[in-house]
Amino acid sequence: MKEIISGLSLLFIIQGVGGLINHLTNGGKSWFLVNYIDAFQGLEIVLDIVFIAVGGIIALATRKITSSKSDK
């Protein structure tokens, strides 16, 4: 289960960082999720930062859960 959650956090971080770089450099449409959802248009950079934050929070939560299980 930990591996799946870690993979999910990595996915969020990659989507956020890659999308942020893409939007700051005026890159074209690419495989970043924010580019393909019409409701997100105009909020791309904000949502990229949110993806990075969510990925970081998930990663930190995974580390905390792992360390608390090893303490027992």
mmCIF file of the N, C-alpha and C atoms, coordinates in Angstrom:
data_MODEL
# 
_entry.id   MODEL 
# 
loop_
_atom_site.group_PDB 
_atom_site.id 
_atom_site.type_symbol 
_atom_site.label_atom_id 
_atom_site.label_alt_id 
_atom_site.label_comp_id 
_atom_site.label_asym_id 
_atom_site.label_entity_id 
_atom_site.label_seq_id 
_atom_site.pdbx_PDB_ins_code 
_atom_site.Cartn_x 
_atom_site.Cartn_y 
_atom_site.Cartn_z 
_atom_site.occupancy 
_atom_site.B_iso_or_equiv 
_atom_site.pdbx_formal_charge 
_atom_site.auth_seq_id 
_atom_site.auth_comp_id 
_atom_site.auth_asym_id 
_atom_site.auth_atom_id 
_atom_site.pdbx_PDB_model_num 
ATOM 1   N N  . MET A 1 1  ? 0.825   -1.197 0.000   1.00 0.00 ? 1  MET A N  1 
ATOM 2   C CA . MET A 1 1  ? 0.000   0.000  0.000   1.00 0.00 ? 1  MET A CA 1 
ATOM 3   C C  . MET A 1 1  ? 0.868   1.259  0.000   1.00 0.00 ? 1  MET A C  1 
ATOM 4   N N  . LYS A 1 2  ? 1.975   1.205  0.764   1.00 0.00 ? 2  LYS A N  1 
ATOM 5   C CA . LYS A 1 2  ? 2.863   2.361  0.830   1.00 0.00 ? 2  LYS A CA 1 
ATOM 6   C C  . LYS A 1 2  ? 3.413   2.710  -0.557  1.00 0.00 ? 2  LYS A C  1 
ATOM 7   N N  . GLU A 1 3  ? 3.723   1.690  -1.359  1.00 0.00 ? 3  GLU A N  1 
ATOM 8   C CA . GLU A 1 3  ? 4.280   1.924  -2.685  1.00 0.00 ? 3  GLU A CA 1 
ATOM 9   C C  . GLU A 1 3  ? 3.279   2.626  -3.593  1.00 0.00 ? 3  GLU A C  1 
ATOM 10  N N  . ILE A 1 4  ? 2.011   2.264  -3.472  1.00 0.00 ? 4  ILE A N  1 
ATOM 11  C CA . ILE A 1 4  ? 0.967   2.898  -4.286  1.00 0.00 ? 4  ILE A CA 1 
ATOM 12  C C  . ILE A 1 4  ? 0.811   4.364  -3.904  1.00 0.00 ? 4  ILE A C  1 
ATOM 13  N N  . ILE A 1 5  ? 0.799   4.641  -2.612  1.00 0.00 ? 5  ILE A N  1 
ATOM 14  C CA . ILE A 1 5  ? 0.650   6.024  -2.152  1.00 0.00 ? 5  ILE A CA 1 
ATOM 15  C C  . ILE A 1 5  ? 1.877   6.843  -2.527  1.00 0.00 ? 5  ILE A C  1 
ATOM 16  N N  . SER A 1 6  ? 3.062   6.245  -2.419  1.00 0.00 ? 6  SER A N  1 
ATOM 17  C CA . SER A 1 6  ? 4.279   6.951  -2.834  1.00 0.00 ? 6  SER A CA 1 
ATOM 18  C C  . SER A 1 6  ? 4.252   7.252  -4.328  1.00 0.00 ? 6  SER A C  1 
ATOM 19  N N  . GLY A 1 7  ? 3.770   6.309  -5.112  1.00 0.00 ? 7  GLY A N  1 
ATOM 20  C CA . GLY A 1 7  ? 3.644   6.527  -6.554  1.00 0.00 ? 7  GLY A CA 1 
ATOM 21  C C  . GLY A 1 7  ? 2.658   7.632  -6.876  1.00 0.00 ? 7  GLY A C  1 
ATOM 22  N N  . LEU A 1 8  ? 1.578   7.674  -6.115  1.00 0.00 ? 8  LEU A N  1 
ATOM 23  C CA . LEU A 1 8  ? 0.582   8.732  -6.302  1.00 0.00 ? 8  LEU A CA 1 
ATOM 24  C C  . LEU A 1 8  ? 1.175   10.104 -5.981  1.00 0.00 ? 8  LEU A C  1 
ATOM 25  N N  . SER A 1 9  ? 1.943   10.178 -4.906  1.00 0.00 ? 9  SER A N  1 
ATOM 26  C CA . SER A 1 9  ? 2.563   11.464 -4.562  1.00 0.00 ? 9  SER A CA 1 
ATOM 27  C C  . SER A 1 9  ? 3.568   11.871 -5.631  1.00 0.00 ? 9  SER A C  1 
ATOM 28  N N  . LEU A 1 10 ? 4.316   10.908 -6.152  1.00 0.00 ? 10 LEU A N  1 
ATOM 29  C CA . LEU A 1 10 ? 5.267   11.212 -7.223  1.00 0.00 ? 10 LEU A CA 1 
ATOM 30  C C  . LEU A 1 10 ? 4.540   11.707 -8.472  1.00 0.00 ? 10 LEU A C  1 
ATOM 31  N N  . LEU A 1 11 ? 3.412   11.098 -8.782  1.00 0.00 ? 11 LEU A N  1 
ATOM 32  C CA . LEU A 1 11 ? 2.613   11.526 -9.934  1.00 0.00 ? 11 LEU A CA 1 
ATOM 33  C C  . LEU A 1 11 ? 2.146   12.976 -9.781  1.00 0.00 ? 11 LEU A C  1 
ATOM 34  N N  . PHE A 1 12 ? 1.640   13.326 -8.589  1.00 0.00 ? 12 PHE A N  1 
ATOM 35  C CA . PHE A 1 12 ? 1.219   14.706 -8.343  1.00 0.00 ? 12 PHE A CA 1 
ATOM 36  C C  . PHE A 1 12 ? 2.397   15.675 -8.475  1.00 0.00 ? 12 PHE A C  1 
ATOM 37  N N  . ILE A 1 13 ? 3.540   15.306 -7.925  1.00 0.00 ? 13 ILE A N  1 
ATOM 38  C CA . ILE A 1 13 ? 4.706   16.196 -7.980  1.00 0.00 ? 13 ILE A CA 1 
ATOM 39  C C  . ILE A 1 13 ? 5.181   16.379 -9.418  1.00 0.00 ? 13 ILE A C  1 
ATOM 40  N N  . ILE A 1 14 ? 5.233   15.295 -10.180 1.00 0.00 ? 14 ILE A N  1 
ATOM 41  C CA . ILE A 1 14 ? 5.659   15.398 -11.584 1.00 0.00 ? 14 ILE A CA 1 
ATOM 42  C C  . ILE A 1 14 ? 4.682   16.247 -12.381 1.00 0.00 ? 14 ILE A C  1 
ATOM 43  N N  . GLN A 1 15 ? 3.383   16.034 -12.187 1.00 0.00 ? 15 GLN A N  1 
ATOM 44  C CA . GLN A 1 15 ? 2.380   16.837 -12.886 1.00 0.00 ? 15 GLN A CA 1 
ATOM 45  C C  . GLN A 1 15 ? 2.521   18.313 -12.510 1.00 0.00 ? 15 GLN A C  1 
ATOM 46  N N  . GLY A 1 16 ? 2.759   18.592 -11.240 1.00 0.00 ? 16 GLY A N  1 
ATOM 47  C CA . GLY A 1 16 ? 2.868   19.974 -10.786 1.00 0.00 ? 16 GLY A CA 1 
ATOM 48  C C  . GLY A 1 16 ? 4.122   20.664 -11.285 1.00 0.00 ? 16 GLY A C  1 
ATOM 49  N N  . VAL A 1 17 ? 5.276   20.030 -11.073 1.00 0.00 ? 17 VAL A N  1 
ATOM 50  C CA . VAL A 1 17 ? 6.550   20.652 -11.471 1.00 0.00 ? 17 VAL A CA 1 
ATOM 51  C C  . VAL A 1 17 ? 6.645   20.753 -12.990 1.00 0.00 ? 17 VAL A C  1 
ATOM 52  N N  . GLY A 1 18 ? 6.332   19.677 -13.684 1.00 0.00 ? 18 GLY A N  1 
ATOM 53  C CA . GLY A 1 18 ? 6.390   19.705 -15.150 1.00 0.00 ? 18 GLY A CA 1 
ATOM 54  C C  . GLY A 1 18 ? 5.419   20.714 -15.736 1.00 0.00 ? 18 GLY A C  1 
ATOM 55  N N  . GLY A 1 19 ? 4.205   20.739 -15.205 1.00 0.00 ? 19 GLY A N  1 
ATOM 56  C CA . GLY A 1 19 ? 3.213   21.704 -15.688 1.00 0.00 ? 19 GLY A CA 1 
ATOM 57  C C  . GLY A 1 19 ? 3.621   23.133 -15.402 1.00 0.00 ? 19 GLY A C  1 
ATOM 58  N N  . LEU A 1 20 ? 4.200   23.364 -14.229 1.00 0.00 ? 20 LEU A N  1 
ATOM 59  C CA . LEU A 1 20 ? 4.655   24.709 -13.875 1.00 0.00 ? 20 LEU A CA 1 
ATOM 60  C C  . LEU A 1 20 ? 5.756   25.173 -14.823 1.00 0.00 ? 20 LEU A C  1 
ATOM 61  N N  . ILE A 1 21 ? 6.716   24.309 -15.078 1.00 0.00 ? 21 ILE A N  1 
ATOM 62  C CA . ILE A 1 21 ? 7.782   24.662 -16.026 1.00 0.00 ? 21 ILE A CA 1 
ATOM 63  C C  . ILE A 1 21 ? 7.182   24.910 -17.410 1.00 0.00 ? 21 ILE A C  1 
ATOM 64  N N  . ASN A 1 22 ? 6.260   24.061 -17.823 1.00 0.00 ? 22 ASN A N  1 
ATOM 65  C CA . ASN A 1 22 ? 5.618   24.214 -19.131 1.00 0.00 ? 22 ASN A CA 1 
ATOM 66  C C  . ASN A 1 22 ? 4.885   25.545 -19.230 1.00 0.00 ? 22 ASN A C  1 
ATOM 67  N N  . HIS A 1 23 ? 4.139   25.916 -18.197 1.00 0.00 ? 23 HIS A N  1 
ATOM 68  C CA . HIS A 1 23 ? 3.362   27.150 -18.259 1.00 0.00 ? 23 HIS A CA 1 
ATOM 69  C C  . HIS A 1 23 ? 4.227   28.397 -18.106 1.00 0.00 ? 23 HIS A C  1 
ATOM 70  N N  . LEU A 1 24 ? 5.290   28.323 -17.324 1.00 0.00 ? 24 LEU A N  1 
ATOM 71  C CA . LEU A 1 24 ? 6.160   29.492 -17.159 1.00 0.00 ? 24 LEU A CA 1 
ATOM 72  C C  . LEU A 1 24 ? 7.009   29.755 -18.397 1.00 0.00 ? 24 LEU A C  1 
ATOM 73  N N  . THR A 1 25 ? 7.287   28.717 -19.180 1.00 0.00 ? 25 THR A N  1 
ATOM 74  C CA . THR A 1 25 ? 8.077   28.892 -20.399 1.00 0.00 ? 25 THR A CA 1 
ATOM 75  C C  . THR A 1 25 ? 7.206   28.992 -21.642 1.00 0.00 ? 25 THR A C  1 
ATOM 76  N N  . ASN A 1 26 ? 5.901   29.164 -21.442 1.00 0.00 ? 26 ASN A N  1 
ATOM 77  C CA . ASN A 1 26 ? 4.939   29.270 -22.547 1.00 0.00 ? 26 ASN A CA 1 
ATOM 78  C C  . ASN A 1 26 ? 5.007   28.075 -23.484 1.00 0.00 ? 26 ASN A C  1 
ATOM 79  N N  . GLY A 1 27 ? 5.171   26.898 -22.889 1.00 0.00 ? 27 GLY A N  1 
ATOM 80  C CA . GLY A 1 27 ? 5.184   25.669 -23.680 1.00 0.00 ? 27 GLY A CA 1 
ATOM 81  C C  . GLY A 1 27 ? 3.804   25.393 -24.242 1.00 0.00 ? 27 GLY A C  1 
ATOM 82  N N  . GLY A 1 28 ? 3.765   24.600 -25.251 1.00 0.00 ? 28 GLY A N  1 
ATOM 83  C CA . GLY A 1 28 ? 2.497   24.251 -25.880 1.00 0.00 ? 28 GLY A CA 1 
ATOM 84  C C  . GLY A 1 28 ? 1.762   23.183 -25.092 1.00 0.00 ? 28 GLY A C  1 
ATOM 85  N N  . LYS A 1 29 ? 0.675   22.704 -25.661 1.00 0.00 ? 29 LYS A N  1 
ATOM 86  C CA . LYS A 1 29 ? -0.067  21.612 -25.016 1.00 0.00 ? 29 LYS A CA 1 
ATOM 87  C C  . LYS A 1 29 ? 0.853   20.414 -24.918 1.00 0.00 ? 29 LYS A C  1 
ATOM 88  N N  . SER A 1 30 ? 0.817   19.784 -23.797 1.00 0.00 ? 30 SER A N  1 
ATOM 89  C CA . SER A 1 30 ? 1.644   18.609 -23.573 1.00 0.00 ? 30 SER A CA 1 
ATOM 90  C C  . SER A 1 30 ? 0.828   17.588 -22.798 1.00 0.00 ? 30 SER A C  1 
ATOM 91  N N  . TRP A 1 31 ? 1.470   16.665 -22.154 1.00 0.00 ? 31 TRP A N  1 
ATOM 92  C CA . TRP A 1 31 ? 0.757   15.605 -21.441 1.00 0.00 ? 31 TRP A CA 1 
ATOM 93  C C  . TRP A 1 31 ? 0.357   16.002 -20.028 1.00 0.00 ? 31 TRP A C  1 
ATOM 94  N N  . PHE A 1 32 ? 0.522   17.265 -19.643 1.00 0.00 ? 32 PHE A N  1 
ATOM 95  C CA . PHE A 1 32 ? 0.156   17.692 -18.291 1.00 0.00 ? 32 PHE A CA 1 
ATOM 96  C C  . PHE A 1 32 ? -1.361  17.850 -18.183 1.00 0.00 ? 32 PHE A C  1 
ATOM 97  N N  . LEU A 1 33 ? -1.917  17.287 -17.131 1.00 0.00 ? 33 LEU A N  1 
ATOM 98  C CA . LEU A 1 33 ? -3.363  17.173 -16.922 1.00 0.00 ? 33 LEU A CA 1 
ATOM 99  C C  . LEU A 1 33 ? -4.088  18.515 -16.990 1.00 0.00 ? 33 LEU A C  1 
ATOM 100 N N  . VAL A 1 34 ? -3.499  19.548 -16.431 1.00 0.00 ? 34 VAL A N  1 
ATOM 101 C CA . VAL A 1 34 ? -4.149  20.859 -16.349 1.00 0.00 ? 34 VAL A CA 1 
ATOM 102 C C  . VAL A 1 34 ? -4.457  21.414 -17.738 1.00 0.00 ? 34 VAL A C  1 
ATOM 103 N N  . ASN A 1 35 ? -3.682  21.054 -18.728 1.00 0.00 ? 35 ASN A N  1 
ATOM 104 C CA . ASN A 1 35 ? -3.892  21.563 -20.083 1.00 0.00 ? 35 ASN A CA 1 
ATOM 105 C C  . ASN A 1 35 ? -5.162  21.047 -20.731 1.00 0.00 ? 35 ASN A C  1 
ATOM 106 N N  . TYR A 1 36 ? -5.682  19.938 -20.258 1.00 0.00 ? 36 TYR A N  1 
ATOM 107 C CA . TYR A 1 36 ? -6.783  19.280 -20.948 1.00 0.00 ? 36 TYR A CA 1 
ATOM 108 C C  . TYR A 1 36 ? -8.135  19.396 -20.259 1.00 0.00 ? 36 TYR A C  1 
ATOM 109 N N  . ILE A 1 37 ? -8.209  20.088 -19.147 1.00 0.00 ? 37 ILE A N  1 
ATOM 110 C CA . ILE A 1 37 ? -9.481  20.261 -18.445 1.00 0.00 ? 37 ILE A CA 1 
ATOM 111 C C  . ILE A 1 37 ? -9.898  21.717 -18.598 1.00 0.00 ? 37 ILE A C  1 
ATOM 112 N N  . ASP A 1 38 ? -11.000 21.950 -19.301 1.00 0.00 ? 38 ASP A N  1 
ATOM 113 C CA . ASP A 1 38 ? -11.434 23.309 -19.626 1.00 0.00 ? 38 ASP A CA 1 
ATOM 114 C C  . ASP A 1 38 ? -11.702 24.160 -18.394 1.00 0.00 ? 38 ASP A C  1 
ATOM 115 N N  . ALA A 1 39 ? -12.164 23.565 -17.320 1.00 0.00 ? 39 ALA A N  1 
ATOM 116 C CA . ALA A 1 39 ? -12.472 24.330 -16.106 1.00 0.00 ? 39 ALA A CA 1 
ATOM 117 C C  . ALA A 1 39 ? -11.218 24.925 -15.478 1.00 0.00 ? 39 ALA A C  1 
ATOM 118 N N  . PHE A 1 40 ? -10.051 24.370 -15.795 1.00 0.00 ? 40 PHE A N  1 
ATOM 119 C CA . PHE A 1 40 ? -8.800  24.844 -15.196 1.00 0.00 ? 40 PHE A CA 1 
ATOM 120 C C  . PHE A 1 40 ? -8.133  25.956 -16.004 1.00 0.00 ? 40 PHE A C  1 
ATOM 121 N N  . GLN A 1 41 ? -8.664  26.279 -17.175 1.00 0.00 ? 41 GLN A N  1 
ATOM 122 C CA . GLN A 1 41 ? -8.025  27.280 -18.024 1.00 0.00 ? 41 GLN A CA 1 
ATOM 123 C C  . GLN A 1 41 ? -8.032  28.648 -17.341 1.00 0.00 ? 41 GLN A C  1 
ATOM 124 N N  . GLY A 1 42 ? -6.870  29.267 -17.297 1.00 0.00 ? 42 GLY A N  1 
ATOM 125 C CA . GLY A 1 42 ? -6.709  30.550 -16.616 1.00 0.00 ? 42 GLY A CA 1 
ATOM 126 C C  . GLY A 1 42 ? -6.152  30.382 -15.214 1.00 0.00 ? 42 GLY A C  1 
ATOM 127 N N  . LEU A 1 43 ? -6.186  29.173 -14.698 1.00 0.00 ? 43 LEU A N  1 
ATOM 128 C CA . LEU A 1 43 ? -5.680  28.887 -13.350 1.00 0.00 ? 43 LEU A CA 1 
ATOM 129 C C  . LEU A 1 43 ? -4.550  27.866 -13.382 1.00 0.00 ? 43 LEU A C  1 
ATOM 130 N N  . GLU A 1 44 ? -3.901  27.722 -14.515 1.00 0.00 ? 44 GLU A N  1 
ATOM 131 C CA . GLU A 1 44 ? -2.926  26.653 -14.683 1.00 0.00 ? 44 GLU A CA 1 
ATOM 132 C C  . GLU A 1 44 ? -1.790  26.712 -13.670 1.00 0.00 ? 44 GLU A C  1 
ATOM 133 N N  . ILE A 1 45 ? -1.193  27.882 -13.491 1.00 0.00 ? 45 ILE A N  1 
ATOM 134 C CA . ILE A 1 45 ? -0.034  28.002 -12.596 1.00 0.00 ? 45 ILE A CA 1 
ATOM 135 C C  . ILE A 1 45 ? -0.448  27.737 -11.150 1.00 0.00 ? 45 ILE A C  1 
ATOM 136 N N  . VAL A 1 46 ? -1.594  28.250 -10.754 1.00 0.00 ? 46 VAL A N  1 
ATOM 137 C CA . VAL A 1 46 ? -2.078  28.020 -9.391  1.00 0.00 ? 46 VAL A CA 1 
ATOM 138 C C  . VAL A 1 46 ? -2.309  26.527 -9.162  1.00 0.00 ? 46 VAL A C  1 
ATOM 139 N N  . LEU A 1 47 ? -2.919  25.867 -10.111 1.00 0.00 ? 47 LEU A N  1 
ATOM 140 C CA . LEU A 1 47 ? -3.190  24.435 -9.963  1.00 0.00 ? 47 LEU A CA 1 
ATOM 141 C C  . LEU A 1 47 ? -1.914  23.603 -9.999  1.00 0.00 ? 47 LEU A C  1 
ATOM 142 N N  . ASP A 1 48 ? -0.913  24.041 -10.765 1.00 0.00 ? 48 ASP A N  1 
ATOM 143 C CA . ASP A 1 48 ? 0.372   23.343 -10.746 1.00 0.00 ? 48 ASP A CA 1 
ATOM 144 C C  . ASP A 1 48 ? 0.989   23.406 -9.347  1.00 0.00 ? 48 ASP A C  1 
ATOM 145 N N  . ILE A 1 49 ? 0.908   24.567 -8.718  1.00 0.00 ? 49 ILE A N  1 
ATOM 146 C CA . ILE A 1 49 ? 1.429   24.723 -7.356  1.00 0.00 ? 49 ILE A CA 1 
ATOM 147 C C  . ILE A 1 49 ? 0.620   23.869 -6.382  1.00 0.00 ? 49 ILE A C  1 
ATOM 148 N N  . VAL A 1 50 ? -0.690  23.797 -6.583  1.00 0.00 ? 50 VAL A N  1 
ATOM 149 C CA . VAL A 1 50 ? -1.534  22.946 -5.728  1.00 0.00 ? 50 VAL A CA 1 
ATOM 150 C C  . VAL A 1 50 ? -1.135  21.479 -5.899  1.00 0.00 ? 50 VAL A C  1 
ATOM 151 N N  . PHE A 1 51 ? -0.882  21.036 -7.124  1.00 0.00 ? 51 PHE A N  1 
ATOM 152 C CA . PHE A 1 51 ? -0.450  19.655 -7.354  1.00 0.00 ? 51 PHE A CA 1 
ATOM 153 C C  . PHE A 1 51 ? 0.863   19.373 -6.627  1.00 0.00 ? 51 PHE A C  1 
ATOM 154 N N  . ILE A 1 52 ? 1.810   20.309 -6.686  1.00 0.00 ? 52 ILE A N  1 
ATOM 155 C CA . ILE A 1 52 ? 3.085   20.130 -5.987  1.00 0.00 ? 52 ILE A CA 1 
ATOM 156 C C  . ILE A 1 52 ? 2.847   20.014 -4.486  1.00 0.00 ? 52 ILE A C  1 
ATOM 157 N N  . ALA A 1 53 ? 2.005   20.886 -3.942  1.00 0.00 ? 53 ALA A N  1 
ATOM 158 C CA . ALA A 1 53 ? 1.723   20.868 -2.507  1.00 0.00 ? 53 ALA A CA 1 
ATOM 159 C C  . ALA A 1 53 ? 1.034   19.566 -2.088  1.00 0.00 ? 53 ALA A C  1 
ATOM 160 N N  . VAL A 1 54 ? 0.051   19.129 -2.856  1.00 0.00 ? 54 VAL A N  1 
ATOM 161 C CA . VAL A 1 54 ? -0.658  17.885 -2.527  1.00 0.00 ? 54 VAL A CA 1 
ATOM 162 C C  . VAL A 1 54 ? 0.308   16.699 -2.589  1.00 0.00 ? 54 VAL A C  1 
ATOM 163 N N  . GLY A 1 55 ? 1.143   16.660 -3.591  1.00 0.00 ? 55 GLY A N  1 
ATOM 164 C CA . GLY A 1 55 ? 2.132   15.586 -3.695  1.00 0.00 ? 55 GLY A CA 1 
ATOM 165 C C  . GLY A 1 55 ? 3.092   15.585 -2.522  1.00 0.00 ? 55 GLY A C  1 
ATOM 166 N N  . GLY A 1 56 ? 3.526   16.773 -2.102  1.00 0.00 ? 56 GLY A N  1 
ATOM 167 C CA . GLY A 1 56 ? 4.409   16.877 -0.939  1.00 0.00 ? 56 GLY A CA 1 
ATOM 168 C C  . GLY A 1 56 ? 3.724   16.445 0.341   1.00 0.00 ? 56 GLY A C  1 
ATOM 169 N N  . ILE A 1 57 ? 2.478   16.830 0.506   1.00 0.00 ? 57 ILE A N  1 
ATOM 170 C CA . ILE A 1 57 ? 1.723   16.446 1.710   1.00 0.00 ? 57 ILE A CA 1 
ATOM 171 C C  . ILE A 1 57 ? 1.536   14.928 1.755   1.00 0.00 ? 57 ILE A C  1 
ATOM 172 N N  . ILE A 1 58 ? 1.204   14.337 0.628   1.00 0.00 ? 58 ILE A N  1 
ATOM 173 C CA . ILE A 1 58 ? 1.038   12.882 0.582   1.00 0.00 ? 58 ILE A CA 1 
ATOM 174 C C  . ILE A 1 58 ? 2.366   12.188 0.907   1.00 0.00 ? 58 ILE A C  1 
ATOM 175 N N  . ALA A 1 59 ? 3.456   12.694 0.348   1.00 0.00 ? 59 ALA A N  1 
ATOM 176 C CA . ALA A 1 59 ? 4.772   12.096 0.616   1.00 0.00 ? 59 ALA A CA 1 
ATOM 177 C C  . ALA A 1 59 ? 5.139   12.206 2.093   1.00 0.00 ? 59 ALA A C  1 
ATOM 178 N N  . LEU A 1 60 ? 4.897   13.360 2.689   1.00 0.00 ? 60 LEU A N  1 
ATOM 179 C CA . LEU A 1 60 ? 5.200   13.528 4.117   1.00 0.00 ? 60 LEU A CA 1 
ATOM 180 C C  . LEU A 1 60 ? 4.313   12.633 4.977   1.00 0.00 ? 60 LEU A C  1 
ATOM 181 N N  . ALA A 1 61 ? 3.053   12.502 4.617   1.00 0.00 ? 61 ALA A N  1 
ATOM 182 C CA . ALA A 1 61 ? 2.155   11.635 5.372   1.00 0.00 ? 61 ALA A CA 1 
ATOM 183 C C  . ALA A 1 61 ? 2.599   10.184 5.267   1.00 0.00 ? 61 ALA A C  1 
ATOM 184 N N  . THR A 1 62 ? 3.057   9.781  4.102   1.00 0.00 ? 62 THR A N  1 
ATOM 185 C CA . THR A 1 62 ? 3.542   8.412  3.920   1.00 0.00 ? 62 THR A CA 1 
ATOM 186 C C  . THR A 1 62 ? 4.764   8.157  4.790   1.00 0.00 ? 62 THR A C  1 
ATOM 187 N N  . ARG A 1 63 ? 5.668   9.123  4.848   1.00 0.00 ? 63 ARG A N  1 
ATOM 188 C CA . ARG A 1 63 ? 6.862   8.957  5.693   1.00 0.00 ? 63 ARG A CA 1 
ATOM 189 C C  . ARG A 1 63 ? 6.486   8.880  7.167   1.00 0.00 ? 63 ARG A C  1 
ATOM 190 N N  . LYS A 1 64 ? 5.520   9.701  7.566   1.00 0.00 ? 64 LYS A N  1 
ATOM 191 C CA . LYS A 1 64 ? 5.100   9.708  8.967   1.00 0.00 ? 64 LYS A CA 1 
ATOM 192 C C  . LYS A 1 64 ? 4.432   8.386  9.340   1.00 0.00 ? 64 LYS A C  1 
ATOM 193 N N  . ILE A 1 65 ? 3.586   7.875  8.474   1.00 0.00 ? 65 ILE A N  1 
ATOM 194 C CA . ILE A 1 65 ? 2.919   6.593  8.725   1.00 0.00 ? 65 ILE A CA 1 
ATOM 195 C C  . ILE A 1 65 ? 3.953   5.482  8.818   1.00 0.00 ? 65 ILE A C  1 
ATOM 196 N N  . THR A 1 66 ? 4.934   5.501  7.930   1.00 0.00 ? 66 THR A N  1 
ATOM 197 C CA . THR A 1 66 ? 5.969   4.473  7.925   1.00 0.00 ? 66 THR A CA 1 
ATOM 198 C C  . THR A 1 66 ? 6.803   4.522  9.202   1.00 0.00 ? 66 THR A C  1 
ATOM 199 N N  . SER A 1 67 ? 7.191   5.737  9.620   1.00 0.00 ? 67 SER A N  1 
ATOM 200 C CA . SER A 1 67 ? 8.017   5.850  10.823  1.00 0.00 ? 67 SER A CA 1 
ATOM 201 C C  . SER A 1 67 ? 7.237   5.486  12.072  1.00 0.00 ? 67 SER A C  1 
ATOM 202 N N  . SER A 1 68 ? 5.959   5.787  12.120  1.00 0.00 ? 68 SER A N  1 
ATOM 203 C CA . SER A 1 68 ? 5.174   5.436  13.303  1.00 0.00 ? 68 SER A CA 1 
ATOM 204 C C  . SER A 1 68 ? 4.932   3.928  13.388  1.00 0.00 ? 68 SER A C  1 
ATOM 205 N N  . LYS A 1 69 ? 4.824   3.245  12.259  1.00 0.00 ? 69 LYS A N  1 
ATOM 206 C CA . LYS A 1 69 ? 4.677   1.791  12.257  1.00 0.00 ? 69 LYS A CA 1 
ATOM 207 C C  . LYS A 1 69 ? 5.970   1.106  12.681  1.00 0.00 ? 69 LYS A C  1 
ATOM 208 N N  . SER A 1 70 ? 7.120   1.666  12.325  1.00 0.00 ? 70 SER A N  1 
ATOM 209 C CA . SER A 1 70 ? 8.386   1.050  12.695  1.00 0.00 ? 70 SER A CA 1 
ATOM 210 C C  . SER A 1 70 ? 8.716   1.287  14.169  1.00 0.00 ? 70 SER A C  1 
ATOM 211 N N  . ASP A 1 71 ? 8.083   2.292  14.787  1.00 0.00 ? 71 ASP A N  1 
ATOM 212 C CA . ASP A 1 71 ? 8.305   2.559  16.212  1.00 0.00 ? 71 ASP A CA 1 
ATOM 213 C C  . ASP A 1 71 ? 7.650   1.507  17.081  1.00 0.00 ? 71 ASP A C  1 
ATOM 214 N N  . LYS A 1 72 ? 6.618   0.848  16.574  1.00 0.00 ? 72 LYS A N  1 
ATOM 215 C CA . LYS A 1 72 ? 5.855   -0.117 17.373  1.00 0.00 ? 72 LYS A CA 1 
ATOM 216 C C  . LYS A 1 72 ? 6.554   -1.432 17.526  1.00 0.00 ? 72 LYS A C  1 
# 
